[in-house]
Amino acid sequence: MTKTKKEKLPADGEEAAADGNERSYQELIANINPIAQPLASKKLSKKLYKCVKKAAKVKNIRRGVKEVQKFINKGEKGIVVLAGDTLPIDVYCHLPVMCEDRNLPYAYIPSKVDLGSSAGSKRPTCVILIKPHPDYKDAYDECVEEVSGLPKPL
């Protein structure tokens, strides 16, 4: 008695996930916090995940609220990527204000699980600071440009 995998049919023209347990962007958006503004689009989220992955390869990221907060206070520059599905929001609701005070670009993405896995960790991560590096300068500059263009919350 062997188990056979059932093929998951794509719904509404969306491509089926390779491993079958990946959720669509719309499903992830349904679980975000009310403070998750500016929220990155599906396209920008993918670019940010790729940039995080490249930065993690050269160990050029800061991961977690405590570490990111410490290095923002020290004046480190980079893009701050926050997960929109983190609860309770009190854990990291002060970070966008700190970023605005120091003119750091920041954006929310829908999933902390995806953010953690793109950083090369099995553990979900609610905030990451991507530091600039010559190895991924093009991807970094493109992300900075797009994240800076997002409308800031009131």
LOGU-282973 format. One line per 8 residues: number of its first residue (from 1); for each residue z, x, y of N, C-alpha, C, CB. Coordinates in Angstrom, 3 decimals. Glycine has a CB too. Layout:
! LOGU-282973
NUM = Z:X:Y:Z:X:Y:Z:X:Y:Z:X:Y | ...
! end
This chain:
! LOGU-282973
1 = 0.000:0.841:-1.181:0.000:0.000:0.000:0.000:0.882:1.239:1.214:-0.955:0.001 | -1.141:1.033:1.796:-1.249:1.827:3.022:-1.448:0.896:4.205:-2.415:2.848:2.927 | -0.906:1.324:5.313:-1.058:0.535:6.529:-2.356:0.925:7.219:0.151:0.735:7.479 | -3.038:-0.048:7.733:-4.252:0.227:8.497:-4.008:-0.172:9.944:-5.482:-0.533:7.905 | -4.538:0.654:10.828:-4.389:0.352:12.249:-5.364:-0.749:12.629:-4.622:1.617:13.120 | -4.867:-1.710:13.390:-5.728:-2.768:13.887:-6.276:-2.334:15.238:-4.962:-4.124:13.993 | -7.553:-2.493:15.414:-8.187:-2.137:16.682:-7.787:-3.154:17.741:-9.734:-2.072:16.537 | -7.395:-2.653:18.876:-7.027:-3.526:19.992:-8.279:-3.750:20.834:-5.859:-2.905:20.857
9 = -8.672:-4.998:20.999:-9.868:-5.300:21.760:-9.585:-5.198:23.257:-10.391:-6.696:21.404 | -10.531:-4.620:24.007:-10.322:-4.531:25.452:-10.339:-5.918:26.090:-11.395:-3.638:26.095 | -9.410:-6.139:27.025:-9.303:-7.435:27.688:-9.885:-7.348:29.107:-7.823:-7.905:27.732 | -10.686:-8.311:29.473:-11.264:-8.414:30.813:-12.043:-7.164:31.227:-10.171:-8.677:31.818 | -12.773:-6.571:30.329:-13.605:-5.427:30.678:-12.861:-4.113:30.819:-14.308:-5.707:31.933 | -11.561:-4.101:30.592:-10.803:-2.854:30.679:-10.996:-2.058:29.396:-9.296:-3.133:30.929 | -10.993:-0.734:29.515:-11.124:0.085:28.319:-9.804:0.070:27.549:-11.535:1.537:28.684 | -9.905:0.102:26.244:-8.706:0.111:25.395:-8.078:1.493:25.440:-9.049:-0.290:23.924
17 = -6.771:1.545:25.402:-6.056:2.831:25.448:-6.269:3.582:24.139:-4.535:2.615:25.709 | -6.247:4.906:24.226:-6.503:5.751:23.053:-5.410:5.594:22.000:-6.615:7.221:23.472 | -4.157:5.542:22.454:-3.068:5.455:21.489:-2.562:4.022:21.272:-1.928:6.328:21.941 | -3.082:3.070:21.989:-2.747:1.676:21.736:-1.487:1.166:22.407:-2.618:1.476:20.303 | -0.590:2.044:22.906:0.640:1.547:23.522:0.690:1.794:25.030:1.838:2.193:22.865 | -0.407:2.200:25.616:-0.466:2.409:27.057:-0.687:1.058:27.740:-1.599:3.421:27.432 | 0.052:0.824:28.824:-0.060:-0.449:29.520:-1.047:-0.338:30.674:1.312:-0.908:30.030 | -1.657:-1.448:31.036:-2.633:-1.426:32.120:-1.925:-1.333:33.473:-3.529:-2.683:32.067
25 = -2.698:-0.984:34.490:-2.164:-0.822:35.838:-1.539:-2.132:36.334:-3.275:-0.359:36.801 | -2.184:-3.274:36.028:-1.658:-4.567:36.466:-0.316:-4.883:35.816:-2.656:-5.672:36.151 | -0.164:-4.550:34.549:1.109:-4.778:33.861:2.213:-3.917:34.467:0.971:-4.482:32.358 | 1.876:-2.670:34.827:2.864:-1.775:35.419:3.271:-2.242:36.816:2.314:-0.349:35.481 | 2.316:-2.743:37.577:2.604:-3.219:38.938:3.547:-4.414:38.921:1.304:-3.595:39.659 | 3.521:-5.197:37.863:4.390:-6.366:37.763:5.868:-5.980:37.724:4.036:-7.173:36.524 | 6.182:-4.725:37.377:7.577:-4.293:37.229:8.080:-3.391:38.347:7.738:-3.584:35.936 | 7.357:-3.283:39.453:7.792:-2.348:40.497:8.857:-2.963:41.397:6.599:-1.904:41.340
33 = 9.566:-2.086:42.116:10.633:-2.487:43.038:10.057:-3.067:44.325:11.541:-1.291:43.361 | 10.881:-3.805:45.061:10.421:-4.318:46.361:10.253:-3.212:47.408:11.403:-5.360:46.880 | 10.893:-2.050:47.214:10.772:-0.987:48.216:9.615:-0.034:47.929:12.061:-0.204:48.292 | 8.848:-0.262:46.864:7.791:0.661:46.461:6.565:0.543:47.356:7.399:0.410:45.016 | 6.696:1.007:48.587:5.595:1.036:49.551:5.589:2.394:50.222:5.725:-0.108:50.606 | 4.495:3.088:50.374:3.118:2.760:49.991:2.873:3.023:48.508:2.125:3.566:50.835 | 2.261:2.052:47.850:1.961:2.156:46.430:0.560:2.737:46.263:2.078:0.770:45.730 | 0.444:3.761:45.429:-0.849:4.396:45.180:-1.738:3.456:44.371:-0.667:5.745:44.440
41 = -3.023:3.480:44.668:-3.980:2.678:43.908:-4.127:3.262:42.508:-5.357:2.624:44.628 | -4.869:2.566:41.660:-5.065:3.039:40.292:-5.758:4.401:40.296:-5.890:2.018:39.478 | -6.756:4.553:41.161:-7.516:5.801:41.249:-6.641:6.940:41.767:-8.740:5.620:42.161 | -5.878:6.672:42.816:-5.002:7.701:43.386:-3.879:8.063:42.421:-4.412:7.223:44.719 | -3.375:7.086:41.664:-2.337:7.363:40.670:-2.834:8.365:39.641:-1.893:6.068:39.975 | -4.071:8.179:39.176:-4.645:9.111:38.203:-4.757:10.505:38.796:-6.022:8.624:37.734 | -5.182:10.593:40.068:-5.296:11.902:40.730:-3.931:12.563:40.856:-5.940:11.753:42.122 | -2.915:11.769:41.187:-1.565:12.321:41.315:-1.038:12.796:39.960:-0.612:11.273:41.915
49 = -1.285:12.028:38.895:-0.859:12.445:37.556:-1.517:13.765:37.173:-1.199:11.361:36.514 | -2.808:13.906:37.478:-3.516:15.150:37.155:-2.964:16.318:37.959:-5.020:14.997:37.418 | -2.659:16.073:39.222:-2.095:17.124:40.076:-0.711:17.538:39.573:-2.010:16.644:41.545 | 0.096:16.566:39.151:1.421:16.860:38.596:1.275:17.689:37.328:2.202:15.552:38.300 | 0.292:17.329:36.487:0.072:18.052:35.237:-0.313:19.515:35.505:-1.024:17.358:34.409 | -1.196:19.724:36.494:-1.615:21.088:36.849:-0.450:21.879:37.427:-2.779:21.052:37.857 | 0.367:21.217:38.258:1.515:21.890:38.868:2.568:22.230:37.815:2.131:21.009:39.969 | 2.720:21.375:36.820:3.704:21.624:35.766:3.298:22.821:34.904:3.871:20.375:34.889
57 = 1.986:23.030:34.748:1.509:24.169:33.959:1.938:25.491:34.579:-0.014:24.126:33.829 | 1.899:25.560:35.921:2.290:26.805:36.611:3.738:26.741:37.093:1.353:27.074:37.808 | 4.470:25.752:36.603:5.896:25.564:36.936:6.115:25.515:38.446:6.744:26.696:36.326 | 5.353:24.665:39.107:5.401:24.568:40.563:5.795:23.168:41.020:4.052:24.948:41.158 | 6.701:22.515:40.266:7.177:21.186:40.648:8.692:21.177:40.697:6.664:20.112:39.668 | 9.206:20.222:41.441:10.646:19.932:41.450:10.794:18.540:40.867:11.278:20.030:42.914 | 11.695:18.384:39.904:11.811:17.140:39.148:13.219:16.572:39.267:11.453:17.368:37.673 | 13.328:15.288:39.552:14.621:14.616:39.607:15.121:14.463:41.034:15.640:15.376:38.785
65 = 15.935:13.439:41.246:16.425:13.104:42.584:17.232:14.242:43.189:17.272:11.842:42.534 | 18.155:14.780:42.428:19.057:15.802:42.948:18.294:17.056:43.383:20.103:16.164:41.893 | 17.386:17.515:42.535:16.634:18.734:42.825:15.665:18.527:43.988:15.870:19.192:41.582 | 14.946:17.402:43.991:13.993:17.121:45.069:14.725:16.994:46.398:13.194:15.832:44.772 | 15.845:16.280:46.410:16.619:16.097:47.637:17.090:17.453:48.179:17.830:15.169:47.380 | 17.548:18.317:47.296:18.046:19.632:47.701:16.935:20.448:48.371:18.607:20.394:46.480 | 15.735:20.447:47.777:14.660:21.267:48.311:13.978:20.641:49.524:13.643:21.525:47.240 | 14.035:19.315:49.666:13.560:18.682:50.909:14.476:19.099:52.051:13.518:17.117:50.776
73 = 15.794:19.098:51.802:16.760:19.528:52.824:16.578:20.994:53.200:18.187:19.300:52.329 | 16.164:21.816:52.228:15.936:23.234:52.510:14.629:23.473:53.255:15.936:24.026:51.219 | 13.779:22.450:53.365:12.538:22.567:54.129:11.313:22.881:53.296:12.692:23.612:55.155 | 11.356:22.660:52.004:10.203:22.915:51.151:9.120:21.867:51.396:10.618:22.925:49.669 | 7.861:22.303:51.395:6.734:21.409:51.659:6.067:20.988:50.359:5.713:22.085:52.583 | 5.420:19.835:50.378:4.702:19.340:49.217:4.539:17.837:49.267:5.415:19.740:47.948 | 3.998:17.282:48.188:3.830:15.829:48.065:4.979:15.294:47.223:2.439:15.458:47.425 | 5.620:14.241:47.697:6.686:13.606:46.933:6.099:12.379:46.239:7.897:13.217:47.854
81 = 6.222:12.357:44.917:5.719:11.246:44.110:6.920:10.521:43.525:4.747:11.744:42.977 | 7.073:9.234:43.861:8.207:8.437:43.408:7.727:7.370:42.421:8.934:7.782:44.613 | 8.536:7.071:41.442:8.210:6.022:40.474:8.666:4.675:41.029:8.879:6.305:39.089 | 7.796:3.689:40.968:8.101:2.385:41.541:8.938:1.485:40.659:6.852:1.696:41.867 | 9.147:1.866:39.400:9.875:0.979:38.485:11.295:1.460:38.186:9.110:0.847:37.188 | 11.864:2.271:39.074:13.209:2.792:38.871:14.250:1.768:39.319:13.395:4.116:39.633 | 15.234:1.529:38.457:16.342:0.643:38.793:17.644:1.354:38.494:16.252:-0.693:38.013 | 18.685:1.238:39.248:18.767:0.556:40.535:18.087:1.372:41.629:20.227:0.289:40.905
89 = 17.606:0.692:42.660:16.862:1.379:43.716:17.761:2.269:44.565:16.162:0.366:44.602 | 19.081:2.045:44.502:20.023:2.867:45.270:19.964:4.332:44.860:21.444:2.342:45.095 | 19.468:4.597:43.661:19.389:5.966:43.154:18.529:6.842:44.061:18.826:5.975:41.730 | 17.416:6.287:44.560:16.480:7.138:45.305:15.926:6.498:46.574:15.340:7.516:44.418 | 16.562:5.448:47.072:16.021:4.743:48.238:16.130:5.558:49.532:16.739:3.420:48.414 | 16.923:6.628:49.535:17.065:7.467:50.731:15.950:8.513:50.856:18.415:8.164:50.712 | 15.219:8.770:49.782:14.202:9.818:49.793:13.005:9.543:50.717:13.705:10.023:48.406 | 12.466:8.308:50.773:11.360:8.074:51.707:11.743:8.353:53.170:10.877:6.639:51.574
97 = 12.967:8.038:53.548:13.427:8.300:54.922:13.469:9.803:55.178:14.830:7.670:55.168 | 13.970:10.563:54.189:14.010:12.018:54.318:12.597:12.591:54.441:14.735:12.644:53.113 | 11.658:12.037:53.679:10.268:12.504:53.740:9.650:12.211:55.104:9.430:11.846:52.632 | 9.907:11.025:55.638:9.361:10.670:56.952:9.943:11.555:58.046:9.639:9.197:57.269 | 11.237:11.879:57.953:11.865:12.750:58.950:11.232:14.135:58.957:13.365:12.866:58.683 | 10.801:14.618:57.786:10.242:15.969:57.675:8.722:15.975:57.569:10.830:16.669:56.473 | 8.093:14.834:57.833:6.631:14.685:57.783:6.025:15.114:56.446:5.999:15.490:58.895 | 6.701:14.777:55.356:6.163:15.041:54.023:5.405:13.811:53.537:7.298:15.420:53.027
105 = 4.211:13.991:52.965:3.513:12.833:52.399:4.209:12.365:51.125:2.036:13.176:52.106 | 4.336:11.053:50.972:4.946:10.501:49.756:4.234:9.225:49.357:6.454:10.230:49.963 | 4.266:8.943:48.070:3.651:7.721:47.546:4.395:7.285:46.300:2.144:7.936:47.235 | 4.354:5.998:46.043:4.937:5.434:44.827:3.831:5.235:43.803:5.670:4.091:45.121 | 4.164:5.492:42.553:3.270:5.180:41.448:4.001:4.188:40.550:2.844:6.477:40.656 | 3.286:3.425:39.729:3.935:2.322:39.017:4.926:2.689:37.914:2.906:1.490:38.433 | 4.797:3.858:37.264:5.587:4.088:36.050:6.309:5.425:36.033:4.704:3.999:34.853 | 7.622:5.386:35.779:8.406:6.622:35.649:8.159:7.292:34.308:9.901:6.330:35.815
113 = 7.786:6.522:33.288:7.484:7.094:31.973:6.217:7.947:32.069:7.311:5.969:30.901 | 5.191:7.422:32.732:3.946:8.168:32.903:4.157:9.396:33.786:2.863:7.265:33.506 | 5.004:9.269:34.796:5.296:10.401:35.677:5.986:11.516:34.907:6.169:9.957:36.860 | 6.951:11.166:34.065:7.638:12.163:33.255:6.722:12.830:32.248:8.793:11.534:32.541 | 5.870:12.047:31.607:4.977:12.625:30.593:3.911:13.510:31.226:4.310:11.514:29.775 | 3.450:13.184:32.426:2.464:14.038:33.086:3.089:15.351:33.542:1.843:13.311:34.279 | 4.413:15.360:33.717:5.115:16.594:34.093:5.476:17.421:32.865:6.382:16.265:34.893 | 5.049:16.980:31.692:5.301:17.727:30.474:6.679:17.504:29.892:5.112:19.164:30.729
121 = 7.268:16.345:30.154:8.606:16.035:29.685:8.568:14.759:28.858:9.585:15.894:30.868 | 9.451:14.664:27.873:9.553:13.423:27.105:10.425:12.417:27.827:10.111:13.695:25.706 | 11.162:12.878:28.818:12.108:12.054:29.561:11.428:11.432:30.779:13.329:12.889:29.995 | 11.632:10.138:31.050:11.091:9.544:32.274:11.689:10.200:33.520:11.359:8.031:32.296 | 10.875:10.333:34.550:11.299:10.985:35.787:11.009:10.051:36.947:10.582:12.356:35.984 | 11.988:9.866:37.855:11.765:8.911:38.933:11.224:9.551:40.213:13.045:8.196:39.238 | 11.322:10.873:40.364:10.753:11.518:41.558:10.359:12.955:41.237:11.764:11.487:42.738 | 9.217:13.361:41.794:8.710:14.729:41.622:8.176:15.217:42.958:7.597:14.794:40.520
129 = 8.438:16.480:43.266:7.883:17.143:44.447:6.837:18.137:43.947:9.010:17.864:45.307 | 5.573:17.936:44.349:4.496:18.846:43.962:4.328:19.869:45.080:3.151:18.071:43.690 | 4.538:21.137:44.759:4.390:22.198:45.748:2.955:22.715:45.735:5.389:23.351:45.473 | 2.437:23.167:46.900:1.071:23.700:46.930:0.969:25.024:46.171:0.610:23.892:48.380 | -0.208:25.278:45.585:-0.440:26.506:44.814:-1.956:26.768:44.786:0.150:26.384:43.342 | -2.385:28.029:44.838:-3.826:28.324:44.838:-4.570:27.868:43.578:-4.027:29.798:45.009 | -3.884:27.755:42.435:-4.551:27.380:41.186:-5.112:25.955:41.208:-3.583:27.521:40.032 | -4.490:25.060:41.940:-4.955:23.667:41.986:-5.088:23.185:43.429:-3.987:22.750:41.209
137 = -5.532:24.091:44.312:-5.616:23.794:45.743:-6.512:22.589:46.050:-6.130:25.009:46.486 | -7.666:22.494:45.382:-8.603:21.398:45.645:-7.982:20.042:45.317:-9.887:21.593:44.834 | -7.389:19.926:44.128:-6.766:18.664:43.715:-5.588:18.331:44.630:-6.297:18.743:42.241 | -4.806:19.347:44.993:-3.645:19.148:45.861:-4.077:18.647:47.241:-2.846:20.459:45.997 | -5.083:19.316:47.835:-5.551:18.931:49.171:-6.122:17.519:49.183:-6.603:19.918:49.666 | -6.832:17.164:48.118:-7.387:15.815:48.011:-6.270:14.774:47.934:-8.300:15.706:46.777 | -5.232:15.072:47.158:-4.089:14.155:47.039:-3.342:14.039:48.368:-3.127:14.634:45.932 | -3.130:15.160:49.072:-2.445:15.133:50.367:-3.207:14.252:51.345:-2.294:16.560:50.937
145 = -4.530:14.420:51.357:-5.366:13.647:52.286:-5.260:12.146:52.013:-6.833:14.095:52.183 | -5.346:11.780:50.731:-5.298:10.354:50.381:-3.905:9.755:50.566:-5.749:10.158:48.942 | -2.864:10.505:50.182:-1.493:9.999:50.323:-1.135:9.859:51.802:-0.483:10.940:49.611 | -1.569:10.798:52.631:-1.296:10.716:54.075:-2.010:9.526:54.703:-1.726:12.013:54.778 | -3.121:9.121:54.125:-3.884:7.987:54.652:-3.312:6.634:54.264:-5.298:8.070:54.181 | -2.355:6.596:53.344:-1.755:5.322:52.951:-0.920:4.746:54.092:-0.886:5.500:51.692 | -0.918:3.428:54.263:-0.119:2.827:55.334:1.378:2.936:55.048:-0.506:1.359:55.520 | 2.130:3.374:56.030:3.588:3.504:55.866:4.253:2.129:55.999:4.178:4.498:56.921
153 = 5.364:1.928:55.288:6.071:0.643:55.399:6.735:0.501:56.765:7.129:0.509:54.284 | 7.017:-0.735:57.134:7.639:-0.989:58.449:9.114:-0.661:58.446:7.447:-2.442:58.860
! end
